[in-house]
Amino acid sequence: VLSDPDRALEIFEERGTLVVESDVLMVENRNHPGALSKIAKALAKKKINIEYAYLASHPGDVRGLLILRVRDAKAALSTLKALKI
């Protein structure tokens, strides 16, 4: 997740590095057991496949960041907004 993806792509290409660009959702959520399960169940109910996910938070933090790559980002975003996440 980058603030300036065009510049990052330029730097990597200058160095001959293979880059794969993809759209992801960055979700700020509570950092507690079951938080990811709630999100995954809501997306599954809408038949939205999670292609990959990773978390970016310290274990002691109250809030964390979830990065999701899904088949349908617009539908996933709508689903998560309905959950008030």
C-alpha positions in Angstrom: 0.0 0.0 0.0 1.7 3.1 -1.2 1.0 6.9 -1.2 2.6 7.3 -4.6 2.3 4.1 -6.6 3.4 5.7 -9.9 6.7 6.8 -8.4 7.2 3.4 -6.7 6.6 1.6 -10.0 9.1 3.9 -11.7 11.7 3.2 -9.1 11.2 -0.6 -9.3 11.3 -0.6 -13.1 14.5 1.5 -13.2 16.1 -1.4 -11.2 14.7 -4.1 -13.3 12.3 -5.5 -10.6 9.2 -7.3 -11.7 6.1 -5.5 -10.2 2.6 -6.7 -10.0 0.1 -4.0 -9.3 -3.3 -4.8 -7.8 -6.2 -2.9 -6.1 -6.8 -3.7 -2.5 -9.0 -2.5 0.3 -7.4 -1.1 3.4 -9.8 -1.6 6.4 -9.3 -0.1 9.8 -10.9 -2.4 12.3 -10.8 -3.4 16.0 -7.9 -5.6 16.9 -9.5 -8.4 18.8 -10.3 -12.1 18.3 -13.1 -12.6 15.9 -12.8 -9.3 14.1 -11.5 -10.9 10.9 -14.1 -13.7 11.1 -17.0 -11.1 11.1 -15.6 -9.5 7.9 -14.9 -12.9 6.2 -18.4 -14.2 7.0 -20.1 -11.0 5.7 -18.1 -11.2 2.4 -18.8 -15.0 2.1 -22.5 -14.4 2.6 -22.4 -12.0 -0.5 -20.3 -14.6 -2.4 -17.3 -12.2 -2.5 -14.0 -14.2 -2.6 -11.0 -13.0 -0.5 -8.0 -13.7 -2.7 -5.5 -12.7 0.0 -5.4 -10.7 3.2 -2.8 -9.5 5.7 -2.9 -7.5 8.9 -0.8 -4.6 9.9 -1.0 -4.0 13.7 0.9 -4.5 16.9 -0.7 -7.1 19.1 -1.4 -4.5 21.9 -3.0 -2.0 19.6 -6.8 -1.3 19.9 -7.2 -0.7 16.2 -5.4 -2.4 13.3 -5.3 -2.4 9.5 -6.5 -5.2 7.4 -5.5 -5.3 3.7 -7.8 -7.3 1.5 -7.7 -8.3 -2.1 -11.1 -9.4 -3.2 -12.7 -10.4 -6.5 -15.2 -7.5 -6.4 -13.8 -4.5 -4.5 -16.9 -2.3 -5.0 -19.3 -5.0 -3.6 -16.9 -5.7 -0.8 -16.7 -2.0 0.2 -20.5 -1.8 0.1 -20.7 -4.9 2.3 -18.2 -3.6 4.8 -19.9 -0.1 5.0 -23.2 -1.9 5.8 -21.4 -3.6 8.7 -20.2 -0.1 9.8 -16.5 -1.2 9.6 
